[in-house]
């Protein structure tokens, strides 16, 4: 694995600043961001007035709690540019969501926003162990999705050689990693498993690959998947967090020294954890929904944005800034099965405990009579007989029942039977009747 000796590039001063220094900077920037949003975005001006609050009322960081939340639906309702706080001609980049569930959410960046984003991504990649001069293979999607270009400009700012492959054509991914001797890779964690499958299909030993650092995001993934990737490639696998509405990737990152949660770049984002049902702010250490406020964005300031991501805030370790724990999942991804709440990442954790099952799965939810049924589609690691696959399924069912307290039907197919994703994996197919 990567040598973490004294040759590592020094940190930015803010990464080791005291909590008092960080919070003083946050308060200064929060006042600016709230005034910027209030002065330039009609929606925020109206929302603040409706809540009987004004940016000038802010005297401490806790005063952010007096301001209203921003939901994703607000961005859709103001499509395309209604939430912008900068003139359209000053917006030099547009990104957008896929819009598969309605109007897409559109985000914009001024030249200064792009410089901020690139700097955050460079800082994030350095925290993962990537250094100037490294070859960075990017298998994140490019285009309107923020992942590919976010990593791309950050890697260039860090001084790396960038290979902008994007997703797809997995055999070529392996060829280019080997031919160009890439030392860092960025992709969704589920797509990294597809690259692992391709290494094996080509008869290559992934542990002999040049890769030393993998930076994975775009979907929740378990520590069991981390262990699988690290063992398979003899590399460090780090978690990266971001979402386009707030800036894109680069909001929080795991540090290679500790891998104990994702350090939030608190000089640019103010974080809260709330009860997703009541909206009440929870103390650090309690699990709830992550809410983020941007502190430096010009084109699209975002105030108390409800991410729907479930985690908790923890003290800093390798950096002074607080950490978020590895995401449990999204509140809207939570599965309620016969009164039990669970997330796909919990199923993933149990799957990785079964050595003869591949780390690919899909969950199908159906209803038989009044009873909800979960069918788990998985696959064996090697071609197997019907009896052998039935035994593997039975073992997985027992494990899930023992660890999670739910009964599932595990269908074990042959290698390659579970659909692969080149981007964010589709984990759950809910076919239950909508009431």
Beta strands, then each sheet from edge to edge (+ up, - down):
strand 1: 93-96
strand 2: 106-109
strand 3: 135-138
strand 4: 161-164
strand 5: 184-187
strand 6: 213-216
strand 7: 236-243
strand 8: 248-254
strand 9: 262-264
strand 10: 269-274
strand 11: 288-294
strand 12: 305-311
strand 13: 313-314
strand 14: 323-324
strand 15: 329-330
strand 16: 335-337
strand 17: 340-342
strand 18: 362-368
strand 19: 371-379
strand 20: 409-413
strand 21: 428-430
sheet 1: 1+ 2-
sheet 2: 4+ 3+ 5+ 6+ 7+ 8- 9+ 14- 13+
sheet 3: 10+ 11- 12+ 15-
sheet 4: 16+ 17-
sheet 5: 20+ 19+ 18- 21-
end
